[in-house]
Amino acid sequence: MKPPLAWLAVAALAVALIAAVAIFVADRRGAPLFPAASEVREKFDSVMGPVEAVISAPAHWGREGVNAVSAYVMAGSQNRKLKAELAETRFYGDQLNSLRDENARLRALLGVRTDPPLPMVGARTVVDARGPLSNTRLADVGADQGVMEGNPVLSEHGLVGRVIGVAPSMSRILLLTDVDSRVPVLIARTNARAILTGDGGPTPKLAYLRTHDAPQVGDRVLTSGDGGVIPRGLPVGTVVQSLEGWRVALDCDSAPIDFVRILLFRDFSQLLAPGAMAPKILPPLATAPPTPTPAAQAPAAQAPPPKAPVAKVPKAEVPAPQSAPARAESSDP
Amino acid sequence: MAAGAVQPLNPLRWLALPALACGGGALIFAAPMEAMGLRLPEPIFALVPAFAWAIIRPSILAPFALLVLGLFQDLLWANALGLWPLALLAAYGLTAMARPALSGQSFWTLWAWYLAAVTAAFALACGLTWLMAGEAPDLLGLGLQGGVTALLFPLAWRLIDAFEDADIRFK
Protein backbone atom coordinates (compact mmCIF):
# COMPACT_ATOMS: atom_id res chain seq x y z
CA MET A 1 0.00 0.00 0.00
CA LYS A 2 1.37 3.38 -0.97
CA PRO A 3 1.69 5.83 1.94
CA PRO A 4 -0.26 9.07 1.53
CA LEU A 5 1.64 12.03 0.11
CA ALA A 6 1.04 14.08 3.26
CA TRP A 7 2.98 11.56 5.36
CA LEU A 8 5.76 11.37 2.82
CA ALA A 9 5.97 15.16 2.87
CA VAL A 10 6.29 15.14 6.67
CA ALA A 11 9.03 12.50 6.41
CA ALA A 12 10.83 14.60 3.77
CA LEU A 13 10.64 17.66 6.03
CA ALA A 14 12.05 15.64 8.94
CA VAL A 15 14.93 14.32 6.82
CA ALA A 16 15.73 17.81 5.50
CA LEU A 17 15.66 19.22 9.04
CA ILE A 18 17.99 16.50 10.32
CA ALA A 19 20.37 17.17 7.43
CA ALA A 20 20.32 20.91 8.16
CA VAL A 21 21.02 20.35 11.86
CA ALA A 22 23.87 17.96 11.03
CA ILE A 23 25.45 20.45 8.63
CA PHE A 24 25.06 23.29 11.11
CA VAL A 25 26.65 21.35 13.94
CA ALA A 26 29.45 20.03 11.73
CA ASP A 27 30.42 23.39 10.29
CA ARG A 28 31.21 26.21 12.63
CA ARG A 29 32.52 29.26 10.85
CA GLY A 30 36.19 29.72 11.66
CA ALA A 31 36.52 26.23 13.07
CA PRO A 32 35.02 23.71 10.68
CA LEU A 33 34.83 20.24 12.10
CA PHE A 34 35.24 18.69 8.69
CA PRO A 35 37.71 20.15 6.19
CA ALA A 36 35.39 19.50 3.25
CA ALA A 37 33.35 22.53 4.35
CA SER A 38 36.32 24.82 3.78
CA GLU A 39 36.93 23.30 0.36
CA VAL A 40 33.27 23.77 -0.57
CA ARG A 41 33.45 27.42 0.50
CA GLU A 42 36.66 27.99 -1.48
CA LYS A 43 35.20 26.40 -4.62
CA PHE A 44 31.95 28.32 -4.24
CA ASP A 45 33.81 31.62 -3.85
CA SER A 46 35.99 30.79 -6.85
CA VAL A 47 32.90 30.24 -8.98
CA MET A 48 30.78 33.05 -7.58
CA GLY A 49 33.52 35.67 -7.67
CA PRO A 50 33.60 36.09 -11.46
CA VAL A 51 29.79 35.79 -11.65
CA GLU A 52 29.34 38.55 -9.10
CA ALA A 53 32.04 40.63 -10.78
CA VAL A 54 29.84 40.63 -13.91
CA ILE A 55 26.68 41.38 -11.91
CA SER A 56 28.28 44.22 -9.98
CA ALA A 57 30.03 45.73 -13.02
CA PRO A 58 27.05 47.95 -13.97
CA ALA A 59 26.96 49.27 -10.39
CA HIS A 60 30.66 50.10 -10.56
CA TRP A 61 30.27 51.80 -13.93
CA GLY A 62 27.25 53.71 -12.68
CA ARG A 63 29.11 54.95 -9.65
CA GLU A 64 32.13 55.96 -11.70
CA GLY A 65 29.81 57.79 -14.12
CA VAL A 66 28.05 59.60 -11.27
CA ASN A 67 31.41 60.54 -9.79
CA ALA A 68 32.63 61.86 -13.15
CA VAL A 69 29.48 63.93 -13.70
CA SER A 70 29.47 65.32 -10.17
CA ALA A 71 33.19 66.15 -10.46
CA TYR A 72 32.43 68.11 -13.67
CA VAL A 73 29.41 69.91 -12.24
CA MET A 74 31.06 70.68 -8.91
CA ALA A 75 34.42 71.68 -10.43
CA GLY A 76 34.19 75.34 -9.35
CA SER A 77 33.33 74.72 -5.71
CA GLN A 78 35.79 71.84 -5.54
CA ASN A 79 38.51 74.14 -6.87
CA ARG A 80 37.87 76.71 -4.13
CA LYS A 81 37.79 73.98 -1.49
CA LEU A 82 41.01 72.40 -2.74
CA LYS A 83 42.80 75.76 -2.78
CA ALA A 84 41.86 76.32 0.85
CA GLU A 85 43.00 72.82 1.74
CA LEU A 86 46.27 73.34 -0.12
CA ALA A 87 47.02 76.52 1.81
CA GLU A 88 46.37 74.69 5.06
CA THR A 89 48.41 71.69 3.97
CA ARG A 90 51.46 73.87 3.15
CA PHE A 91 51.57 75.01 6.75
CA TYR A 92 51.31 71.42 8.02
CA GLY A 93 53.84 70.29 5.40
CA ASP A 94 56.51 72.58 6.85
CA GLN A 95 55.73 71.26 10.31
CA LEU A 96 55.84 67.69 9.04
CA ASN A 97 59.28 68.11 7.49
CA SER A 98 60.64 69.62 10.68
CA LEU A 99 59.13 66.89 12.86
CA ARG A 100 60.25 64.15 10.49
CA ASP A 101 63.83 65.40 10.71
CA GLU A 102 63.67 65.64 14.48
CA ASN A 103 62.06 62.20 14.67
CA ALA A 104 64.81 60.62 12.56
CA ARG A 105 67.53 62.17 14.74
CA LEU A 106 65.83 61.01 17.96
CA ARG A 107 65.35 57.52 16.58
CA ALA A 108 69.02 57.36 15.66
CA LEU A 109 69.95 58.65 19.11
CA LEU A 110 67.81 56.10 20.93
CA GLY A 111 68.56 53.24 18.55
CA VAL A 112 64.86 52.60 17.93
CA ARG A 113 64.23 50.02 15.26
CA THR A 114 61.36 50.98 12.97
CA ASP A 115 59.10 48.41 11.37
CA PRO A 116 59.78 47.82 7.68
CA PRO A 117 56.90 48.59 5.30
CA LEU A 118 54.58 45.64 4.78
CA PRO A 119 53.83 44.37 1.29
CA MET A 120 50.21 44.68 0.23
CA VAL A 121 47.94 43.86 -2.70
CA GLY A 122 45.02 45.88 -4.03
CA ALA A 123 41.64 44.24 -4.63
CA ARG A 124 38.11 45.03 -5.73
CA THR A 125 35.16 43.75 -3.70
CA VAL A 126 32.51 41.93 -5.69
CA VAL A 127 30.10 40.44 -3.13
CA ASP A 128 28.76 42.32 -0.15
CA ALA A 129 26.85 40.45 2.58
CA ARG A 130 25.54 43.21 4.82
CA GLY A 131 22.74 41.75 6.91
CA PRO A 132 22.73 41.71 10.71
CA LEU A 133 23.81 38.06 10.78
CA SER A 134 26.71 38.31 8.37
CA ASN A 135 28.98 41.12 7.20
CA THR A 136 31.50 39.79 4.75
CA ARG A 137 32.89 40.74 1.35
CA LEU A 138 34.46 38.79 -1.44
CA ALA A 139 37.62 40.33 -2.92
CA ASP A 140 39.07 39.43 -6.31
CA VAL A 141 42.56 38.45 -5.14
CA GLY A 142 43.56 35.23 -3.43
CA ALA A 143 46.30 32.77 -2.62
CA ASP A 144 47.86 33.29 -6.07
CA GLN A 145 48.65 36.88 -5.04
CA GLY A 146 50.03 35.80 -1.66
CA VAL A 147 46.91 36.47 0.42
CA MET A 148 46.61 34.32 3.54
CA GLU A 149 43.95 33.83 6.20
CA GLY A 150 44.23 36.47 8.90
CA ASN A 151 45.67 39.21 6.66
CA PRO A 152 44.32 42.65 7.66
CA VAL A 153 42.27 44.54 5.07
CA LEU A 154 42.22 48.34 4.72
CA SER A 155 40.34 50.83 2.63
CA GLU A 156 41.82 54.24 1.89
CA HIS A 157 40.31 55.46 5.18
CA GLY A 158 41.03 52.72 7.68
CA LEU A 159 40.77 49.10 8.75
CA VAL A 160 37.94 47.17 7.11
CA GLY A 161 38.43 43.67 8.54
CA ARG A 162 40.53 40.59 7.98
CA VAL A 163 40.69 37.68 5.57
CA ILE A 164 38.89 34.55 6.78
CA GLY A 165 38.97 32.40 3.66
CA VAL A 166 41.24 32.16 0.66
CA ALA A 167 40.68 30.56 -2.72
CA PRO A 168 43.30 30.73 -5.50
CA SER A 169 41.87 33.95 -6.97
CA MET A 170 39.31 35.09 -4.36
CA SER A 171 39.38 35.86 -0.69
CA ARG A 172 36.60 36.30 1.84
CA ILE A 173 36.87 39.33 4.14
CA LEU A 174 35.19 39.39 7.55
CA LEU A 175 34.20 43.00 8.20
CA LEU A 176 34.66 44.68 11.58
CA THR A 177 30.88 44.92 11.88
CA ASP A 178 30.30 41.15 11.63
CA VAL A 179 28.89 39.47 14.71
CA ASP A 180 31.93 37.16 14.76
CA SER A 181 34.54 39.91 14.50
CA ARG A 182 36.85 40.63 17.46
CA VAL A 183 39.80 43.00 17.04
CA PRO A 184 42.12 44.24 19.80
CA VAL A 185 42.23 48.04 19.73
CA LEU A 186 43.51 50.94 21.80
CA ILE A 187 42.31 54.45 22.38
CA ALA A 188 45.09 56.70 21.13
CA ARG A 189 44.64 59.41 23.79
CA THR A 190 44.76 57.15 26.84
CA ASN A 191 46.41 54.00 25.48
CA ALA A 192 43.49 52.06 27.00
CA ARG A 193 43.00 48.60 25.52
CA ALA A 194 39.66 47.14 24.42
CA ILE A 195 38.22 44.54 22.09
CA LEU A 196 36.26 45.88 19.14
CA THR A 197 33.24 43.56 18.96
CA GLY A 198 30.94 43.51 15.95
CA ASP A 199 27.21 42.89 16.27
CA GLY A 200 25.97 43.35 12.72
CA GLY A 201 25.22 47.04 13.28
CA PRO A 202 27.16 49.92 11.72
CA THR A 203 29.07 50.82 14.92
CA PRO A 204 30.88 47.95 16.69
CA LYS A 205 31.12 47.90 20.50
CA LEU A 206 34.18 48.59 22.63
CA ALA A 207 34.10 45.54 24.89
CA TYR A 208 36.38 44.73 27.85
CA LEU A 209 37.44 48.38 28.07
CA ARG A 210 39.75 48.68 31.08
CA THR A 211 40.96 52.16 31.95
CA HIS A 212 40.85 54.71 34.76
CA ASP A 213 40.54 57.47 32.18
CA ALA A 214 37.12 57.16 30.58
CA PRO A 215 37.00 57.54 26.79
CA GLN A 216 35.57 60.68 25.27
CA VAL A 217 33.43 61.07 22.21
CA GLY A 218 35.75 61.67 19.27
CA ASP A 219 38.77 59.79 20.68
CA ARG A 220 40.77 58.09 17.93
CA VAL A 221 40.78 54.28 17.97
CA LEU A 222 43.70 52.32 16.49
CA THR A 223 44.61 48.66 16.35
CA SER A 224 46.69 47.69 19.38
CA GLY A 225 48.58 44.81 17.80
CA ASP A 226 47.85 42.64 20.85
CA GLY A 227 47.73 39.00 19.94
CA GLY A 228 49.92 39.50 16.90
CA VAL A 229 47.17 39.05 14.30
CA ILE A 230 46.96 42.67 13.14
CA PRO A 231 49.86 45.17 13.29
CA ARG A 232 49.69 48.06 15.72
CA GLY A 233 48.57 51.55 14.75
CA LEU A 234 46.12 50.96 11.88
CA PRO A 235 43.31 53.55 11.96
CA VAL A 236 39.96 52.08 12.99
CA GLY A 237 37.60 54.95 13.84
CA THR A 238 36.42 57.35 16.51
CA VAL A 239 34.62 56.75 19.79
CA VAL A 240 30.89 57.46 19.90
CA GLN A 241 28.47 56.92 22.75
CA SER A 242 25.27 54.90 22.54
CA LEU A 243 22.66 53.85 25.07
CA GLU A 244 24.48 50.53 25.58
CA GLY A 245 27.93 52.02 26.07
CA TRP A 246 30.92 53.02 23.99
CA ARG A 247 30.99 52.23 20.31
CA VAL A 248 33.20 53.09 17.37
CA ALA A 249 32.18 54.95 14.21
CA LEU A 250 34.36 53.26 11.62
CA ASP A 251 36.65 55.32 9.39
CA CYS A 252 36.08 52.92 6.51
CA ASP A 253 32.36 53.78 6.47
CA SER A 254 33.05 57.30 5.24
CA ALA A 255 33.17 56.07 1.63
CA PRO A 256 32.04 52.98 -0.30
CA ILE A 257 34.40 50.04 0.15
CA ASP A 258 34.95 49.29 -3.53
CA PHE A 259 38.69 48.94 -3.49
CA VAL A 260 40.66 47.54 -0.59
CA ARG A 261 44.28 46.85 0.25
CA ILE A 262 45.19 43.54 1.83
CA LEU A 263 48.28 43.72 4.03
CA LEU A 264 50.35 40.58 3.57
CA PHE A 265 51.00 40.46 7.30
CA ARG A 266 51.46 37.05 8.88
CA ASP A 267 52.84 37.80 12.34
CA PHE A 268 55.42 39.99 14.03
CA SER A 269 58.34 37.70 13.15
CA GLN A 270 57.85 39.04 9.61
CA LEU A 271 59.03 42.45 10.85
CA LEU A 272 62.42 41.09 11.97
CA ALA A 273 65.49 40.61 9.82
CA PRO A 274 65.58 37.16 8.19
CA GLY A 275 67.26 34.70 10.54
CA ALA A 276 67.04 37.00 13.55
CA MET A 277 64.83 34.56 15.37
CA ALA A 278 66.76 31.45 14.27
CA PRO A 279 68.09 29.36 17.15
CA LYS A 280 71.67 30.28 18.02
CA ILE A 281 74.36 27.56 18.18
CA LEU A 282 76.22 28.17 21.40
CA PRO A 283 80.03 27.53 21.47
CA PRO A 284 81.09 24.45 23.41
CA LEU A 285 82.42 24.98 26.91
CA ALA A 286 86.27 25.18 27.18
CA THR A 287 87.43 23.05 30.08
CA ALA A 288 90.88 22.77 31.67
CA PRO A 289 92.88 19.62 30.74
CA PRO A 290 92.61 16.86 33.36
CA THR A 291 95.41 16.95 36.01
CA PRO A 292 97.26 13.60 36.23
CA THR A 293 97.12 11.90 39.69
CA PRO A 294 100.40 10.73 41.37
CA ALA A 295 99.51 7.06 40.73
CA ALA A 296 99.09 7.72 37.12
CA GLN A 297 102.30 9.78 36.95
CA ALA A 298 104.66 6.77 37.37
CA PRO A 299 103.60 4.87 34.25
CA ALA A 300 103.23 8.18 32.61
CA ALA A 301 106.95 8.81 33.11
CA GLN A 302 107.71 5.74 30.99
CA ALA A 303 105.01 6.22 28.41
CA PRO A 304 104.86 9.27 26.26
CA PRO A 305 102.54 11.86 27.79
CA PRO A 306 98.99 11.65 26.44
CA LYS A 307 97.74 14.60 24.54
CA ALA A 308 95.23 16.53 26.58
CA PRO A 309 91.84 16.81 24.83
CA VAL A 310 91.48 20.38 23.76
CA ALA A 311 88.29 21.65 22.36
CA LYS A 312 88.79 23.15 18.96
CA VAL A 313 87.22 26.48 19.56
CA PRO A 314 88.11 29.59 17.67
CA LYS A 315 89.64 31.99 20.11
CA ALA A 316 87.55 34.88 19.10
CA GLU A 317 84.29 33.03 19.95
CA VAL A 318 85.28 31.87 23.42
CA PRO A 319 85.14 34.53 26.08
CA ALA A 320 88.14 34.44 28.35
CA PRO A 321 87.29 33.42 31.91
CA GLN A 322 87.29 36.36 34.27
CA SER A 323 89.37 34.62 36.89
CA ALA A 324 92.27 33.66 34.59
CA PRO A 325 93.87 37.07 34.15
CA ALA A 326 93.52 37.76 37.88
CA ARG A 327 95.35 34.51 38.68
CA ALA A 328 98.04 35.33 36.15
CA GLU A 329 98.49 38.77 37.64
CA SER A 330 98.79 37.43 41.16
CA SER A 331 101.31 34.72 40.20
CA ASP A 332 103.58 37.05 38.24
CA PRO A 333 105.53 38.49 41.13
CA MET B 1 -8.27 33.39 -5.54
CA ALA B 2 -8.37 33.92 -9.25
CA ALA B 3 -9.38 30.50 -10.53
CA GLY B 4 -8.73 31.49 -14.12
CA ALA B 5 -5.02 31.87 -13.49
CA VAL B 6 -4.56 28.36 -12.07
CA GLN B 7 -1.70 26.43 -13.72
CA PRO B 8 -1.04 22.68 -13.67
CA LEU B 9 1.29 21.56 -10.89
CA ASN B 10 4.50 20.97 -12.79
CA PRO B 11 7.49 20.71 -10.35
CA LEU B 12 9.61 22.70 -12.76
CA ARG B 13 7.19 25.60 -12.65
CA TRP B 14 6.13 25.70 -9.01
CA LEU B 15 9.41 24.54 -7.43
CA ALA B 16 12.43 24.94 -9.73
CA LEU B 17 11.66 28.32 -11.30
CA PRO B 18 10.83 30.11 -8.01
CA ALA B 19 13.96 28.58 -6.43
CA LEU B 20 16.11 29.82 -9.32
CA ALA B 21 14.50 33.25 -9.12
CA CYS B 22 15.33 33.40 -5.39
CA GLY B 23 18.94 32.44 -6.07
CA GLY B 24 19.19 35.07 -8.78
CA GLY B 25 17.63 37.72 -6.52
CA ALA B 26 20.09 36.92 -3.74
CA LEU B 27 22.99 37.18 -6.21
CA ILE B 28 21.85 40.55 -7.56
CA PHE B 29 21.26 42.01 -4.13
CA ALA B 30 24.68 40.77 -2.94
CA ALA B 31 26.38 43.12 -5.41
CA PRO B 32 28.11 45.98 -3.58
CA MET B 33 25.75 48.75 -4.69
CA GLU B 34 25.59 52.02 -2.87
CA ALA B 35 24.13 55.39 -3.79
CA MET B 36 24.48 58.56 -1.69
CA GLY B 37 25.56 56.53 1.32
CA LEU B 38 22.55 54.21 1.09
CA ARG B 39 23.02 50.54 0.35
CA LEU B 40 20.65 48.06 -1.20
CA PRO B 41 18.48 46.17 1.30
CA GLU B 42 19.20 42.49 1.66
CA PRO B 43 15.89 40.57 1.91
CA ILE B 44 15.68 36.82 2.40
CA PHE B 45 14.09 35.91 -0.93
CA ALA B 46 13.89 32.22 -0.04
CA LEU B 47 11.25 32.93 2.61
CA VAL B 48 8.78 33.67 -0.20
CA PRO B 49 8.71 30.09 -1.57
CA ALA B 50 9.12 28.68 1.95
CA PHE B 51 5.74 30.21 2.80
CA ALA B 52 4.04 29.69 -0.55
CA TRP B 53 5.08 26.06 -1.06
CA ALA B 54 3.77 25.11 2.37
CA ILE B 55 0.34 26.54 1.49
CA ILE B 56 0.08 25.25 -2.07
CA ARG B 57 0.24 21.56 -1.05
CA PRO B 58 2.35 19.05 0.92
CA SER B 59 5.46 18.19 -1.06
CA ILE B 60 8.41 15.86 -0.85
CA LEU B 61 10.71 18.02 -2.95
CA ALA B 62 9.99 21.38 -1.34
CA PRO B 63 11.94 20.78 1.93
CA PHE B 64 15.01 19.66 -0.03
CA ALA B 65 14.71 22.65 -2.36
CA LEU B 66 14.68 24.87 0.73
CA LEU B 67 17.69 23.03 2.11
CA VAL B 68 19.62 23.75 -1.10
CA LEU B 69 18.43 27.37 -1.22
CA GLY B 70 19.48 27.93 2.39
CA LEU B 71 22.90 26.40 1.80
CA PHE B 72 23.36 28.62 -1.26
CA GLN B 73 22.53 31.65 0.85
CA ASP B 74 24.92 30.59 3.60
CA LEU B 75 27.74 30.12 1.11
CA LEU B 76 27.01 33.42 -0.61
CA TRP B 77 27.00 35.39 2.64
CA ALA B 78 29.59 33.24 4.47
CA ASN B 79 27.22 32.34 7.27
CA ALA B 80 27.65 29.20 9.31
CA LEU B 81 26.52 26.42 6.96
CA GLY B 82 23.05 25.23 7.90
CA LEU B 83 21.87 28.48 9.49
CA TRP B 84 19.41 29.56 6.79
CA PRO B 85 18.32 26.00 5.87
CA LEU B 86 17.19 25.61 9.48
CA ALA B 87 15.41 28.96 9.50
CA LEU B 88 13.70 28.33 6.15
CA LEU B 89 12.62 24.83 7.11
CA ALA B 90 11.28 26.12 10.42
CA ALA B 91 9.17 28.71 8.59
CA TYR B 92 8.04 26.07 6.09
CA GLY B 93 7.17 23.55 8.82
CA LEU B 94 5.19 26.05 10.88
CA THR B 95 3.27 27.23 7.83
CA ALA B 96 2.60 23.64 6.72
CA MET B 97 1.19 22.84 10.16
CA ALA B 98 -1.17 25.81 9.89
CA ARG B 99 -2.07 25.02 6.26
CA PRO B 100 -5.65 23.79 6.94
CA ALA B 101 -6.44 27.16 8.51
CA LEU B 102 -4.63 29.19 5.87
CA SER B 103 -6.02 27.75 2.63
CA GLY B 104 -8.37 30.13 0.90
CA GLN B 105 -7.68 33.06 3.23
CA SER B 106 -7.61 36.65 2.01
CA PHE B 107 -4.52 38.57 0.91
CA TRP B 108 -4.21 40.51 4.16
CA THR B 109 -4.77 37.48 6.42
CA LEU B 110 -2.09 35.56 4.58
CA TRP B 111 0.25 38.56 4.78
CA ALA B 112 -0.16 38.51 8.57
CA TRP B 113 0.68 34.81 8.62
CA TYR B 114 3.63 35.42 6.33
CA LEU B 115 4.86 38.05 8.78
CA ALA B 116 4.61 35.46 11.56
CA ALA B 117 6.62 32.95 9.49
CA VAL B 118 9.27 35.61 8.75
CA THR B 119 9.45 36.47 12.44
CA ALA B 120 9.89 32.82 13.37
CA ALA B 121 12.66 32.34 10.80
CA PHE B 122 14.53 35.46 11.91
CA ALA B 123 14.12 34.60 15.59
CA LEU B 124 15.67 31.18 14.99
CA ALA B 125 18.51 32.57 12.85
CA CYS B 126 19.18 35.29 15.42
CA GLY B 127 19.15 32.81 18.31
CA LEU B 128 21.53 30.42 16.56
CA THR B 129 23.91 33.25 15.64
CA TRP B 130 23.81 34.52 19.22
CA LEU B 131 24.57 31.01 20.43
CA MET B 132 27.49 30.56 18.06
CA ALA B 133 29.07 34.03 18.26
CA GLY B 134 28.30 34.78 21.90
CA GLU B 135 27.06 38.20 20.81
CA ALA B 136 23.49 39.29 20.14
CA PRO B 137 23.02 40.54 16.57
CA ASP B 138 21.89 44.12 16.08
CA LEU B 139 18.11 44.15 16.61
CA LEU B 140 17.57 47.23 14.46
CA GLY B 141 19.36 45.54 11.55
CA LEU B 142 17.27 42.40 12.08
CA GLY B 143 14.11 44.48 12.09
CA LEU B 144 15.08 46.23 8.86
CA GLN B 145 15.99 43.00 7.08
CA GLY B 146 12.82 41.32 8.36
CA GLY B 147 10.75 44.31 7.27
CA VAL B 148 12.17 44.27 3.76
CA THR B 149 11.55 40.51 3.58
CA ALA B 150 7.96 41.05 4.73
CA LEU B 151 7.44 43.44 1.82
CA LEU B 152 8.05 40.55 -0.57
CA PHE B 153 4.69 38.96 0.33
CA PRO B 154 3.00 39.96 -2.96
CA LEU B 155 5.41 37.59 -4.71
CA ALA B 156 4.35 34.77 -2.39
CA TRP B 157 0.71 35.65 -2.99
CA ARG B 158 1.26 35.45 -6.72
CA LEU B 159 2.85 32.01 -6.40
CA ILE B 160 0.03 30.77 -4.16
CA ASP B 161 -2.58 32.23 -6.48
CA ALA B 162 -1.07 30.49 -9.48
CA PHE B 163 -0.79 26.98 -8.01
CA GLU B 164 -3.01 26.62 -4.92
CA ASP B 165 -5.96 25.13 -6.78
CA ALA B 166 -3.87 22.99 -9.12
CA ASP B 167 -4.03 19.80 -7.02
CA ILE B 168 -7.63 19.13 -6.02
CA ARG B 169 -6.60 16.29 -3.67
CA PHE B 170 -5.39 18.85 -1.14
CA LYS B 171 -8.23 21.34 -1.45
Interface residues (C-beta under 8 A of the other chain):
Chain A: L5 A6 L8 A9 V10 A12 L13 V15 A16 L17 A19 A20 V21 A22 I23 F24 V25 A26 D27 R28 R29 A37 V40 R41 F44 D45 M48 V51 E52 I55 S56 A59 R63 V66 T125 V126 V127 D128 A129 R130 G131 P132 L133 S134 T136 R137 I164 G165 R172 L174 V179 D180 T197 G198 D199 G200 G201 P256 I257 D258
Chain B: L27 I28 A30 A31 P32 M33 E34 A35 R39 E42 P58 S59 I60 L61 A62 P63 F64 L66 L67 G70 L71 L75 L76 W77 A78 N79 A80 L81 G82 L83 P85 L86 L89 Y92 G93 A96 A125 C126 L128 T129 M132 A133 E135 A136 P137 D138 L139 L140 G141 L142 L144 Q145 R169 F170
